[in-house]
Amino acid sequence: MFENPATAPNDEGKPIEVTYKFPKIKNSVVSKMTISVGDDRVIEAKIMEKKKAEEKYEDSVAAGHNAVMLKEDKDSCEMYDMSIGSIQPG
């Protein structure tokens, strides 16, 4: 579980983005992903073409909405990067 503290030093309580890296499981495919936000909100992922997914993620974060994107790590085809954007303070 991760939380953006309401009074983090030097960030004036702004929304943040985090990226998690984790290994791919050999011979597997990601076909579904859900993210729980707080106690009552669930984000269900939609699989889409990479460029469209990146644009949608960027637009959502810029608008201040929670967004999640999973993609292959740019430095290792054996890892995933999962970015979670616009995590509000508190």
C-alpha positions in Angstrom: 0.0 0.0 0.0 1.2 3.5 -0.9 -0.1 6.8 0.4 0.8 10.4 -0.7 1.2 12.1 2.7 -0.9 15.2 3.2 2.1 17.2 4.4 5.1 15.8 2.6 8.2 18.0 2.8 9.0 20.2 -0.2 6.0 19.2 -2.3 3.3 21.5 -0.9 0.8 18.6 -0.9 0.8 18.2 -4.7 -0.4 15.1 -6.5 2.5 12.7 -7.4 3.3 9.9 -9.8 4.9 6.7 -8.8 6.4 3.9 -10.9 6.7 0.3 -9.8 9.0 -2.2 -11.6 8.3 -5.9 -11.4 9.4 -9.0 -13.4 7.4 -10.6 -16.1 6.4 -14.2 -15.4 7.8 -16.4 -18.2 5.2 -17.5 -20.8 2.5 -15.3 -19.3 0.4 -12.4 -20.7 -1.3 -9.6 -18.8 -5.0 -9.7 -19.7 -6.6 -7.8 -16.8 -5.5 -5.4 -14.1 -7.4 -3.7 -11.3 -6.1 -1.0 -8.9 -7.8 -0.1 -5.6 -7.7 3.5 -4.7 -8.6 4.3 -1.1 -11.3 2.2 0.5 -14.0 2.4 -2.2 -12.5 3.1 -5.6 -11.4 0.6 -8.2 -9.7 1.3 -11.5 -10.1 -1.4 -14.1 -7.5 -1.3 -16.9 -8.3 -1.4 -20.6 -5.8 -2.9 -22.9 -5.0 -0.6 -25.9 -2.3 0.3 -28.4 0.8 1.7 -26.7 0.6 5.2 -28.2 -3.1 5.6 -27.5 -2.6 4.3 -23.9 0.3 6.8 -23.3 -1.8 9.7 -24.6 -4.8 8.7 -22.5 -2.6 8.3 -19.4 -1.0 11.7 -19.9 -4.3 13.4 -20.5 -5.9 11.9 -17.4 -2.9 12.9 -15.2 -2.9 16.4 -16.6 -6.6 16.7 -15.8 -5.9 15.6 -12.2 -7.5 12.2 -12.5 -6.0 9.0 -11.2 -4.5 6.9 -14.0 -2.6 3.7 -14.2 -0.4 2.4 -17.1 1.4 -0.9 -17.4 4.0 -1.3 -20.1 7.2 -3.2 -20.8 10.3 -1.6 -19.2 12.3 0.4 -21.7 15.6 -1.1 -20.5 14.6 -4.7 -20.0 12.1 -6.8 -21.9 11.9 -9.0 -18.8 10.4 -6.3 -16.6 7.2 -4.3 -16.4 6.8 -0.7 -15.4 3.5 0.3 -13.8 2.9 4.0 -13.5 0.3 5.4 -11.2 -0.4 9.1 -11.7 -2.2 11.9 -9.9 -2.0 10.3 -6.4 -3.6 13.1 -4.4 -2.3 14.0 -0.9 -3.9 12.2 2.0 
